[in-house]
């Protein structure tokens, strides 16, 4: 997949340090390895029930990363009161936590804070201890071409949150914006008054 990055608190430099290097290269290698055809084929398996590529990307990432030993849906805390989606990381391995953020823009701040919770000491006993975070989201261009809801939190929106939250976001975070596909885009089609689906259109 095509992507762009933004380095917060020198994340790109830090992720090249020996204790982070293997996992960070593995993660970026997985993103580069995902082809347009893989996304098209996986999207087709959903039988016209999806209007965006978000599920296809999520499921493809999960397959690749778990095959490489990344833990999926890792709880941040030991306490069972904090075990819902709000308190879980999408993926974690070694010292790196990963959030795949294709949800509503209202969740942008929380998506940024979760890697901090996973990395900083806390009064609640931790189930995982990382030292850097990676947020994977979509660019505005992919949001348009990939059929995403207009309210999705995009790469560009995440950038606007970094300065106001600078006193809260105390760990290095690499922000990755997945960009448009080389060979296709999705076009919405109305199935009924309350339901749209996405059709693959080759460029």
SULRA-V518554 format. One record per residue. RES is the residue in three letters. PSI is psi in radians with two decimals (* if undefined). NEAR is the number of other C-alpha atoms within 12 Angstrom. Layout:
RES	PSI	NEAR
RES	PSI	NEAR
//
This chain:
UNK	2.64	29
UNK	2.51	26
UNK	2.79	28
UNK	2.83	26
UNK	2.75	27
UNK	2.28	28
UNK	2.08	25
UNK	2.30	30
UNK	0.81	23
UNK	0.59	20
UNK	-0.72	28
UNK	-0.69	25
UNK	-0.81	19
UNK	-0.67	25
UNK	-0.15	33
UNK	-0.06	19
UNK	2.67	17
UNK	-0.68	14
UNK	-0.23	18
UNK	-0.31	27
UNK	-0.81	23
UNK	-0.87	19
UNK	-0.69	31
UNK	-0.71	34
UNK	-0.64	21
UNK	-0.80	26
UNK	-0.85	37
UNK	-0.59	33
UNK	-0.67	21
UNK	-0.79	26
UNK	-0.76	33
UNK	-0.48	20
UNK	-0.36	21
UNK	2.16	30
UNK	2.82	24
UNK	-0.75	30
UNK	-0.65	22
UNK	-0.77	25
UNK	-0.74	33
UNK	-0.83	33
UNK	-0.73	19
UNK	-0.72	27
UNK	-0.68	32
UNK	-0.48	23
UNK	-0.26	16
UNK	-0.03	21
UNK	0.64	15
UNK	0.30	23
UNK	-0.10	21
UNK	2.49	30
UNK	-0.08	32
UNK	2.95	39
UNK	0.09	44
UNK	-0.81	34
UNK	-0.71	27
UNK	-0.73	31
UNK	-0.81	38
UNK	-0.86	31
UNK	-0.65	24
UNK	-0.78	29
UNK	-0.76	36
UNK	-0.74	28
UNK	-0.87	22
UNK	-0.86	26
UNK	-0.73	31
UNK	-0.58	23
UNK	-0.47	15
UNK	0.18	21
UNK	0.22	17
UNK	2.39	28
UNK	2.34	26
UNK	2.42	28
UNK	0.88	27
UNK	2.21	33
UNK	2.47	31
UNK	-0.63	40
UNK	2.68	30
UNK	-0.65	20
UNK	2.18	18
UNK	-0.22	15
UNK	-0.28	15
UNK	1.02	20
UNK	0.06	18
UNK	3.13	16
UNK	-0.59	19
UNK	-0.46	23
UNK	0.38	30
UNK	2.59	35
UNK	2.55	42
UNK	-0.78	37
UNK	2.67	40
UNK	2.54	40
UNK	2.35	34
UNK	-2.16	28
UNK	0.23	32
UNK	2.29	42
UNK	2.55	46
UNK	2.29	46
UNK	2.25	41
UNK	1.93	41
UNK	1.57	39
UNK	0.34	41
UNK	-3.02	28
UNK	2.54	22
UNK	-0.42	26
UNK	-0.36	18
UNK	0.03	24
UNK	-0.87	32
UNK	-0.75	29
UNK	-0.66	28
UNK	-0.61	41
UNK	-0.59	48
UNK	-0.54	37
UNK	-0.76	44
UNK	-0.51	44
UNK	-0.79	37
UNK	-0.64	36
UNK	-0.36	44
UNK	-0.53	33
UNK	2.73	27
UNK	2.66	20
UNK	2.69	17
UNK	-0.44	10
UNK	2.32	18
UNK	2.32	19
UNK	2.56	24
UNK	-0.29	25
UNK	2.60	34
UNK	1.84	29
UNK	3.11	33
UNK	-0.07	32
UNK	2.71	46
UNK	2.67	49
UNK	2.23	47
UNK	2.16	46
UNK	2.11	42
UNK	-2.99	45
UNK	2.56	46
UNK	2.89	34
UNK	-0.61	28
UNK	-0.76	26
UNK	-0.62	36
UNK	-0.72	35
UNK	-0.86	26
UNK	-0.33	33
UNK	0.10	42
UNK	0.30	35
UNK	2.72	36
UNK	2.55	27
UNK	-0.30	21
UNK	0.07	19
UNK	2.55	30
UNK	1.94	35
UNK	2.93	39
UNK	-0.83	37
UNK	-0.62	28
UNK	-0.70	28
UNK	-0.70	40
UNK	-0.62	28
UNK	-0.28	19
UNK	-0.30	27
UNK	-0.82	29
UNK	-0.84	17
UNK	-0.50	13
UNK	0.26	20
UNK	-0.53	20
UNK	-0.28	13
UNK	-0.66	20
UNK	1.51	29
UNK	0.03	27
UNK	2.76	35
UNK	2.35	36
UNK	2.19	41
UNK	2.05	40
UNK	2.16	42
UNK	2.16	36
UNK	1.93	35
UNK	2.31	37
UNK	-3.14	30
UNK	2.72	27
UNK	2.61	33
UNK	-0.56	20
UNK	-0.17	20
UNK	2.93	24
UNK	2.95	31
UNK	2.47	34
UNK	2.24	24
UNK	2.51	25
UNK	2.32	21
UNK	2.06	16
UNK	-0.74	15
UNK	3.08	8
UNK	-0.47	8
UNK	0.20	8
UNK	2.23	14
UNK	2.70	21
UNK	2.93	28
UNK	2.35	32
UNK	2.36	28
UNK	2.24	30
UNK	2.14	19
UNK	2.50	15
UNK	*	13
//
